[in-house]
Amino acid sequence: MSDHNDMVQLLRAKLSTAITKYPTGRYGIVGSIPLALTHVRQSGFSEIRASNVWDTEAEVIAALLSVGVSEFQLSDCRWYGR
């Protein structure tokens, strides 16, 4: 295995991707968030990246799968893809 692949595996082991359900009933991603599933928002004088937000958990799952993330934690703490 290459050094790059070893580093990616190590980072994934340390910081996994998880779906969270917000108090509003909508869903987002926490942890290791794919850049393609974020947006830039203004925070004071700086810009930060934040997770996109979806209406259903199924939409988040589809979004994660569409960018190649096949293993992540669901909002009820079960694992998808393990």
PDB file as gemmi writes it, atoms N, CA and C in Angstrom:
CRYST1    1.000    1.000    1.000  90.00  90.00  90.00 P 1                      
ATOM      1  N   MET A   1       0.851  -1.181   0.000  1.00  0.00           N  
ATOM      2  CA  MET A   1       0.000   0.000   0.000  1.00  0.00           C  
ATOM      3  C   MET A   1       0.899   1.247   0.000  1.00  0.00           C  
ATOM      4  N   SER A   2       0.508   2.236  -0.749  1.00  0.00           N  
ATOM      5  CA  SER A   2       1.327   3.451  -0.837  1.00  0.00           C  
ATOM      6  C   SER A   2       1.187   4.300   0.421  1.00  0.00           C  
ATOM      7  N   ASP A   3       2.132   5.220   0.604  1.00  0.00           N  
ATOM      8  CA  ASP A   3       2.072   6.126   1.756  1.00  0.00           C  
ATOM      9  C   ASP A   3       0.787   6.942   1.746  1.00  0.00           C  
ATOM     10  N   HIS A   4       0.342   7.372   0.540  1.00  0.00           N  
ATOM     11  CA  HIS A   4      -0.898   8.160   0.432  1.00  0.00           C  
ATOM     12  C   HIS A   4      -2.092   7.335   0.906  1.00  0.00           C  
ATOM     13  N   ASN A   5      -2.189   6.100   0.448  1.00  0.00           N  
ATOM     14  CA  ASN A   5      -3.312   5.246   0.859  1.00  0.00           C  
ATOM     15  C   ASN A   5      -3.278   4.968   2.355  1.00  0.00           C  
ATOM     16  N   ASP A   6      -2.068   4.790   2.900  1.00  0.00           N  
ATOM     17  CA  ASP A   6      -1.944   4.589   4.346  1.00  0.00           C  
ATOM     18  C   ASP A   6      -2.452   5.813   5.103  1.00  0.00           C  
ATOM     19  N   MET A   7      -2.109   7.006   4.611  1.00  0.00           N  
ATOM     20  CA  MET A   7      -2.535   8.250   5.258  1.00  0.00           C  
ATOM     21  C   MET A   7      -4.057   8.398   5.185  1.00  0.00           C  
ATOM     22  N   VAL A   8      -4.642   8.093   4.029  1.00  0.00           N  
ATOM     23  CA  VAL A   8      -6.096   8.191   3.878  1.00  0.00           C  
ATOM     24  C   VAL A   8      -6.784   7.235   4.843  1.00  0.00           C  
ATOM     25  N   GLN A   9      -6.294   5.999   4.943  1.00  0.00           N  
ATOM     26  CA  GLN A   9      -6.889   5.029   5.864  1.00  0.00           C  
ATOM     27  C   GLN A   9      -6.773   5.503   7.312  1.00  0.00           C  
ATOM     28  N   LEU A  10      -5.636   6.068   7.670  1.00  0.00           N  
ATOM     29  CA  LEU A  10      -5.430   6.564   9.023  1.00  0.00           C  
ATOM     30  C   LEU A  10      -6.389   7.707   9.335  1.00  0.00           C  
ATOM     31  N   LEU A  11      -6.542   8.638   8.404  1.00  0.00           N  
ATOM     32  CA  LEU A  11      -7.453   9.759   8.620  1.00  0.00           C  
ATOM     33  C   LEU A  11      -8.890   9.286   8.733  1.00  0.00           C  
ATOM     34  N   ARG A  12      -9.288   8.341   7.907  1.00  0.00           N  
ATOM     35  CA  ARG A  12     -10.657   7.829   7.978  1.00  0.00           C  
ATOM     36  C   ARG A  12     -10.910   7.120   9.300  1.00  0.00           C  
ATOM     37  N   ALA A  13      -9.899   6.448   9.814  1.00  0.00           N  
ATOM     38  CA  ALA A  13     -10.046   5.760  11.098  1.00  0.00           C  
ATOM     39  C   ALA A  13     -10.208   6.769  12.226  1.00  0.00           C  
ATOM     40  N   LYS A  14      -9.576   7.912  12.116  1.00  0.00           N  
ATOM     41  CA  LYS A  14      -9.627   8.936  13.162  1.00  0.00           C  
ATOM     42  C   LYS A  14     -10.891   9.791  13.081  1.00  0.00           C  
ATOM     43  N   LEU A  15     -11.332  10.111  11.883  1.00  0.00           N  
ATOM     44  CA  LEU A  15     -12.463  11.011  11.706  1.00  0.00           C  
ATOM     45  C   LEU A  15     -13.410  10.425  10.667  1.00  0.00           C  
ATOM     46  N   SER A  16     -14.476   9.828  11.122  1.00  0.00           N  
ATOM     47  CA  SER A  16     -15.424   9.218  10.200  1.00  0.00           C  
ATOM     48  C   SER A  16     -16.479  10.232   9.757  1.00  0.00           C  
ATOM     49  N   THR A  17     -17.255   9.835   8.791  1.00  0.00           N  
ATOM     50  CA  THR A  17     -18.354  10.656   8.281  1.00  0.00           C  
ATOM     51  C   THR A  17     -19.647  10.184   8.940  1.00  0.00           C  
ATOM     52  N   ALA A  18     -20.461  11.116   9.375  1.00  0.00           N  
ATOM     53  CA  ALA A  18     -21.714  10.753  10.030  1.00  0.00           C  
ATOM     54  C   ALA A  18     -22.829  11.699   9.600  1.00  0.00           C  
ATOM     55  N   ILE A  19     -24.030  11.162   9.555  1.00  0.00           N  
ATOM     56  CA  ILE A  19     -25.224  11.955   9.267  1.00  0.00           C  
ATOM     57  C   ILE A  19     -25.818  12.386  10.600  1.00  0.00           C  
ATOM     58  N   THR A  20     -26.196  13.640  10.688  1.00  0.00           N  
ATOM     59  CA  THR A  20     -26.828  14.144  11.911  1.00  0.00           C  
ATOM     60  C   THR A  20     -28.218  14.678  11.583  1.00  0.00           C  
ATOM     61  N   LYS A  21     -29.120  14.528  12.528  1.00  0.00           N  
ATOM     62  CA  LYS A  21     -30.458  15.094  12.372  1.00  0.00           C  
ATOM     63  C   LYS A  21     -30.543  16.318  13.261  1.00  0.00           C  
ATOM     64  N   TYR A  22     -30.802  17.461  12.645  1.00  0.00           N  
ATOM     65  CA  TYR A  22     -30.894  18.715  13.386  1.00  0.00           C  
ATOM     66  C   TYR A  22     -32.258  18.835  14.073  1.00  0.00           C  
ATOM     67  N   PRO A  23     -32.367  19.677  15.097  1.00  0.00           N  
ATOM     68  CA  PRO A  23     -33.649  19.875  15.790  1.00  0.00           C  
ATOM     69  C   PRO A  23     -34.776  20.319  14.844  1.00  0.00           C  
ATOM     70  N   THR A  24     -34.422  20.909  13.703  1.00  0.00           N  
ATOM     71  CA  THR A  24     -35.428  21.339  12.728  1.00  0.00           C  
ATOM     72  C   THR A  24     -36.028  20.175  11.965  1.00  0.00           C  
ATOM     73  N   GLY A  25     -35.428  18.967  12.116  1.00  0.00           N  
ATOM     74  CA  GLY A  25     -35.898  17.804  11.380  1.00  0.00           C  
ATOM     75  C   GLY A  25     -35.151  17.572  10.078  1.00  0.00           C  
ATOM     76  N   ARG A  26     -34.251  18.497   9.725  1.00  0.00           N  
ATOM     77  CA  ARG A  26     -33.447  18.346   8.514  1.00  0.00           C  
ATOM     78  C   ARG A  26     -32.152  17.616   8.852  1.00  0.00           C  
ATOM     79  N   TYR A  27     -31.403  17.235   7.825  1.00  0.00           N  
ATOM     80  CA  TYR A  27     -30.210  16.409   8.009  1.00  0.00           C  
ATOM     81  C   TYR A  27     -28.978  17.070   7.416  1.00  0.00           C  
ATOM     82  N   GLY A  28     -27.818  16.807   8.045  1.00  0.00           N  
ATOM     83  CA  GLY A  28     -26.542  17.298   7.550  1.00  0.00           C  
ATOM     84  C   GLY A  28     -25.471  16.259   7.785  1.00  0.00           C  
ATOM     85  N   ILE A  29     -24.235  16.623   7.496  1.00  0.00           N  
ATOM     86  CA  ILE A  29     -23.103  15.722   7.655  1.00  0.00           C  
ATOM     87  C   ILE A  29     -22.128  16.340   8.647  1.00  0.00           C  
ATOM     88  N   VAL A  30     -21.588  15.516   9.520  1.00  0.00           N  
ATOM     89  CA  VAL A  30     -20.553  15.943  10.462  1.00  0.00           C  
ATOM     90  C   VAL A  30     -19.362  15.007  10.339  1.00  0.00           C  
ATOM     91  N   GLY A  31     -18.238  15.445  10.877  1.00  0.00           N  
ATOM     92  CA  GLY A  31     -17.028  14.637  10.817  1.00  0.00           C  
ATOM     93  C   GLY A  31     -16.252  14.950   9.558  1.00  0.00           C  
ATOM     94  N   SER A  32     -15.893  13.918   8.835  1.00  0.00           N  
ATOM     95  CA  SER A  32     -15.164  14.063   7.582  1.00  0.00           C  
ATOM     96  C   SER A  32     -16.175  14.326   6.467  1.00  0.00           C  
ATOM     97  N   ILE A  33     -16.325  15.595   6.102  1.00  0.00           N  
ATOM     98  CA  ILE A  33     -17.350  15.999   5.130  1.00  0.00           C  
ATOM     99  C   ILE A  33     -16.712  16.166   3.750  1.00  0.00           C  
ATOM    100  N   PRO A  34     -17.192  15.431   2.738  1.00  0.00           N  
ATOM    101  CA  PRO A  34     -16.658  15.630   1.383  1.00  0.00           C  
ATOM    102  C   PRO A  34     -16.859  17.081   0.945  1.00  0.00           C  
ATOM    103  N   LEU A  35     -15.826  17.675   0.392  1.00  0.00           N  
ATOM    104  CA  LEU A  35     -15.860  19.074  -0.020  1.00  0.00           C  
ATOM    105  C   LEU A  35     -17.023  19.360  -0.971  1.00  0.00           C  
ATOM    106  N   ALA A  36     -17.341  18.411  -1.839  1.00  0.00           N  
ATOM    107  CA  ALA A  36     -18.426  18.594  -2.806  1.00  0.00           C  
ATOM    108  C   ALA A  36     -19.794  18.738  -2.136  1.00  0.00           C  
ATOM    109  N   LEU A  37     -19.895  18.340  -0.872  1.00  0.00           N  
ATOM    110  CA  LEU A  37     -21.175  18.399  -0.162  1.00  0.00           C  
ATOM    111  C   LEU A  37     -21.201  19.521   0.870  1.00  0.00           C  
ATOM    112  N   THR A  38     -20.425  20.571   0.600  1.00  0.00           N  
ATOM    113  CA  THR A  38     -20.389  21.728   1.491  1.00  0.00           C  
ATOM    114  C   THR A  38     -20.708  22.997   0.717  1.00  0.00           C  
ATOM    115  N   HIS A  39     -20.913  24.052   1.459  1.00  0.00           N  
ATOM    116  CA  HIS A  39     -21.096  25.382   0.867  1.00  0.00           C  
ATOM    117  C   HIS A  39     -20.328  26.382   1.732  1.00  0.00           C  
ATOM    118  N   VAL A  40     -20.027  27.519   1.161  1.00  0.00           N  
ATOM    119  CA  VAL A  40     -19.324  28.575   1.892  1.00  0.00           C  
ATOM    120  C   VAL A  40     -20.359  29.516   2.484  1.00  0.00           C  
ATOM    121  N   ARG A  41     -20.157  29.860   3.764  1.00  0.00           N  
ATOM    122  CA  ARG A  41     -21.065  30.823   4.387  1.00  0.00           C  
ATOM    123  C   ARG A  41     -20.237  31.847   5.149  1.00  0.00           C  
ATOM    124  N   GLN A  42     -20.780  33.010   5.258  1.00  0.00           N  
ATOM    125  CA  GLN A  42     -20.103  34.109   5.943  1.00  0.00           C  
ATOM    126  C   GLN A  42     -20.265  33.952   7.449  1.00  0.00           C  
ATOM    127  N   SER A  43     -19.173  34.089   8.179  1.00  0.00           N  
ATOM    128  CA  SER A  43     -19.210  34.029   9.632  1.00  0.00           C  
ATOM    129  C   SER A  43     -18.389  35.193  10.164  1.00  0.00           C  
ATOM    130  N   GLY A  44     -19.054  36.272  10.513  1.00  0.00           N  
ATOM    131  CA  GLY A  44     -18.334  37.464  10.941  1.00  0.00           C  
ATOM    132  C   GLY A  44     -17.551  38.040   9.775  1.00  0.00           C  
ATOM    133  N   PHE A  45     -16.231  38.119   9.954  1.00  0.00           N  
ATOM    134  CA  PHE A  45     -15.386  38.667   8.904  1.00  0.00           C  
ATOM    135  C   PHE A  45     -14.738  37.591   8.046  1.00  0.00           C  
ATOM    136  N   SER A  46     -15.068  36.348   8.291  1.00  0.00           N  
ATOM    137  CA  SER A  46     -14.442  35.276   7.519  1.00  0.00           C  
ATOM    138  C   SER A  46     -15.497  34.366   6.901  1.00  0.00           C  
ATOM    139  N   GLU A  47     -15.037  33.558   5.984  1.00  0.00           N  
ATOM    140  CA  GLU A  47     -15.906  32.576   5.353  1.00  0.00           C  
ATOM    141  C   GLU A  47     -15.547  31.200   5.892  1.00  0.00           C  
ATOM    142  N   ILE A  48     -16.567  30.379   6.120  1.00  0.00           N  
ATOM    143  CA  ILE A  48     -16.335  29.010   6.571  1.00  0.00           C  
ATOM    144  C   ILE A  48     -17.112  28.059   5.674  1.00  0.00           C  
ATOM    145  N   ARG A  49     -16.661  26.832   5.629  1.00  0.00           N  
ATOM    146  CA  ARG A  49     -17.374  25.799   4.887  1.00  0.00           C  
ATOM    147  C   ARG A  49     -18.299  25.073   5.844  1.00  0.00           C  
ATOM    148  N   ALA A  50     -19.501  24.804   5.423  1.00  0.00           N  
ATOM    149  CA  ALA A  50     -20.478  24.090   6.244  1.00  0.00           C  
ATOM    150  C   ALA A  50     -21.137  23.014   5.399  1.00  0.00           C  
ATOM    151  N   SER A  51     -21.632  21.995   6.057  1.00  0.00           N  
ATOM    152  CA  SER A  51     -22.332  20.912   5.371  1.00  0.00           C  
ATOM    153  C   SER A  51     -23.587  21.452   4.690  1.00  0.00           C  
ATOM    154  N   ASN A  52     -23.881  20.916   3.527  1.00  0.00           N  
ATOM    155  CA  ASN A  52     -25.189  21.173   2.926  1.00  0.00           C  
ATOM    156  C   ASN A  52     -26.232  20.556   3.852  1.00  0.00           C  
ATOM    157  N   VAL A  53     -27.484  20.909   3.676  1.00  0.00           N  
ATOM    158  CA  VAL A  53     -28.569  20.392   4.506  1.00  0.00           C  
ATOM    159  C   VAL A  53     -29.628  19.800   3.586  1.00  0.00           C  
ATOM    160  N   TRP A  54     -30.170  18.640   3.997  1.00  0.00           N  
ATOM    161  CA  TRP A  54     -31.162  17.930   3.197  1.00  0.00           C  
ATOM    162  C   TRP A  54     -32.430  17.712   4.017  1.00  0.00           C  
ATOM    163  N   ASP A  55     -33.541  17.471   3.318  1.00  0.00           N  
ATOM    164  CA  ASP A  55     -34.824  17.250   3.984  1.00  0.00           C  
ATOM    165  C   ASP A  55     -34.960  15.847   4.562  1.00  0.00           C  
ATOM    166  N   THR A  56     -34.322  14.850   3.927  1.00  0.00           N  
ATOM    167  CA  THR A  56     -34.453  13.477   4.397  1.00  0.00           C  
ATOM    168  C   THR A  56     -33.091  12.804   4.508  1.00  0.00           C  
ATOM    169  N   GLU A  57     -33.019  11.787   5.345  1.00  0.00           N  
ATOM    170  CA  GLU A  57     -31.777  11.028   5.478  1.00  0.00           C  
ATOM    171  C   GLU A  57     -31.457  10.293   4.183  1.00  0.00           C  
ATOM    172  N   ALA A  58     -32.488   9.852   3.468  1.00  0.00           N  
ATOM    173  CA  ALA A  58     -32.272   9.161   2.187  1.00  0.00           C  
ATOM    174  C   ALA A  58     -31.555  10.075   1.190  1.00  0.00           C  
ATOM    175  N   GLU A  59     -31.864  11.364   1.204  1.00  0.00           N  
ATOM    176  CA  GLU A  59     -31.183  12.310   0.318  1.00  0.00           C  
ATOM    177  C   GLU A  59     -29.705  12.449   0.680  1.00  0.00           C  
ATOM    178  N   VAL A  60     -29.398  12.422   1.973  1.00  0.00           N  
ATOM    179  CA  VAL A  60     -27.995  12.521   2.408  1.00  0.00           C  
ATOM    180  C   VAL A  60     -27.247  11.261   1.984  1.00  0.00           C  
ATOM    181  N   ILE A  61     -27.863  10.113   2.178  1.00  0.00           N  
ATOM    182  CA  ILE A  61     -27.239   8.850   1.774  1.00  0.00           C  
ATOM    183  C   ILE A  61     -26.936   8.870   0.279  1.00  0.00           C  
ATOM    184  N   ALA A  62     -27.892   9.287  -0.524  1.00  0.00           N  
ATOM    185  CA  ALA A  62     -27.686   9.365  -1.977  1.00  0.00           C  
ATOM    186  C   ALA A  62     -26.552  10.323  -2.324  1.00  0.00           C  
ATOM    187  N   ALA A  63     -26.486  11.458  -1.635  1.00  0.00           N  
ATOM    188  CA  ALA A  63     -25.429  12.440  -1.885  1.00  0.00           C  
ATOM    189  C   ALA A  63     -24.062  11.864  -1.531  1.00  0.00           C  
ATOM    190  N   LEU A  64     -23.950  11.204  -0.391  1.00  0.00           N  
ATOM    191  CA  LEU A  64     -22.677  10.603   0.010  1.00  0.00           C  
ATOM    192  C   LEU A  64     -22.239   9.526  -0.983  1.00  0.00           C  
ATOM    193  N   LEU A  65     -23.168   8.673  -1.376  1.00  0.00           N  
ATOM    194  CA  LEU A  65     -22.839   7.626  -2.341  1.00  0.00           C  
ATOM    195  C   LEU A  65     -22.426   8.215  -3.682  1.00  0.00           C  
ATOM    196  N   SER A  66     -23.038   9.341  -4.070  1.00  0.00           N  
ATOM    197  CA  SER A  66     -22.731   9.954  -5.369  1.00  0.00           C  
ATOM    198  C   SER A  66     -21.317  10.516  -5.446  1.00  0.00           C  
ATOM    199  N   VAL A  67     -20.720  10.809  -4.291  1.00  0.00           N  
ATOM    200  CA  VAL A  67     -19.336  11.322  -4.289  1.00  0.00           C  
ATOM    201  C   VAL A  67     -18.343  10.247  -3.843  1.00  0.00           C  
ATOM    202  N   GLY A  68     -18.801   9.002  -3.759  1.00  0.00           N  
ATOM    203  CA  GLY A  68     -17.901   7.891  -3.485  1.00  0.00           C  
ATOM    204  C   GLY A  68     -17.709   7.507  -2.031  1.00  0.00           C  
ATOM    205  N   VAL A  69     -18.482   8.107  -1.129  1.00  0.00           N  
ATOM    206  CA  VAL A  69     -18.388   7.728   0.282  1.00  0.00           C  
ATOM    207  C   VAL A  69     -19.350   6.566   0.497  1.00  0.00           C  
ATOM    208  N   SER A  70     -18.803   5.398   0.840  1.00  0.00           N  
ATOM    209  CA  SER A  70     -19.644   4.205   0.947  1.00  0.00           C  
ATOM    210  C   SER A  70     -19.740   3.659   2.369  1.00  0.00           C  
ATOM    211  N   GLU A  71     -19.066   4.296   3.313  1.00  0.00           N  
ATOM    212  CA  GLU A  71     -19.110   3.863   4.701  1.00  0.00           C  
ATOM    213  C   GLU A  71     -19.274   5.082   5.594  1.00  0.00           C  
ATOM    214  N   PHE A  72     -20.367   5.127   6.350  1.00  0.00           N  
ATOM    215  CA  PHE A  72     -20.637   6.275   7.209  1.00  0.00           C  
ATOM    216  C   PHE A  72     -21.654   5.883   8.262  1.00  0.00           C  
ATOM    217  N   GLN A  73     -21.785   6.733   9.267  1.00  0.00           N  
ATOM    218  CA  GLN A  73     -22.715   6.479  10.357  1.00  0.00           C  
ATOM    219  C   GLN A  73     -24.035   7.194  10.080  1.00  0.00           C  
ATOM    220  N   LEU A  74     -25.132   6.465  10.272  1.00  0.00           N  
ATOM    221  CA  LEU A  74     -26.463   7.038  10.087  1.00  0.00           C  
ATOM    222  C   LEU A  74     -26.859   7.852  11.320  1.00  0.00           C  
ATOM    223  N   SER A  75     -27.927   8.600  11.212  1.00  0.00           N  
ATOM    224  CA  SER A  75     -28.344   9.476  12.321  1.00  0.00           C  
ATOM    225  C   SER A  75     -28.770   8.694  13.563  1.00  0.00           C  
ATOM    226  N   ASP A  76     -29.124   7.423  13.406  1.00  0.00           N  
ATOM    227  CA  ASP A  76     -29.490   6.605  14.572  1.00  0.00           C  
ATOM    228  C   ASP A  76     -28.302   5.810  15.122  1.00  0.00           C  
ATOM    229  N   CYS A  77     -27.094   6.167  14.667  1.00  0.00           N  
ATOM    230  CA  CYS A  77     -25.812   5.599  15.114  1.00  0.00           C  
ATOM    231  C   CYS A  77     -25.482   4.236  14.496  1.00  0.00           C  
ATOM    232  N   ARG A  78     -26.339   3.671  13.659  1.00  0.00           N  
ATOM    233  CA  ARG A  78     -25.976   2.463  12.924  1.00  0.00           C  
ATOM    234  C   ARG A  78     -24.993   2.831  11.823  1.00  0.00           C  
ATOM    235  N   TRP A  79     -24.213   1.842  11.356  1.00  0.00           N  
ATOM    236  CA  TRP A  79     -23.255   2.078  10.282  1.00  0.00           C  
ATOM    237  C   TRP A  79     -23.813   1.626   8.950  1.00  0.00           C  
ATOM    238  N   TYR A  80     -23.584   2.421   7.929  1.00  0.00           N  
ATOM    239  CA  TYR A  80     -23.954   2.081   6.552  1.00  0.00           C  
ATOM    240  C   TYR A  80     -22.669   1.613   5.862  1.00  0.00           C  
ATOM    241  N   GLY A  81     -22.711   0.440   5.251  1.00  0.00           N  
ATOM    242  CA  GLY A  81     -21.563  -0.034   4.474  1.00  0.00           C  
ATOM    243  C   GLY A  81     -20.544  -0.842   5.250  1.00  0.00           C  
ATOM    244  N   ARG A  82     -20.794  -1.105   6.499  1.00  0.00           N  
ATOM    245  CA  ARG A  82     -19.839  -1.916   7.266  1.00  0.00           C  
ATOM    246  C   ARG A  82     -20.340  -3.328   7.388  1.00  0.00           C  
TER     247      ARG A  82                                                      
END                                                                             
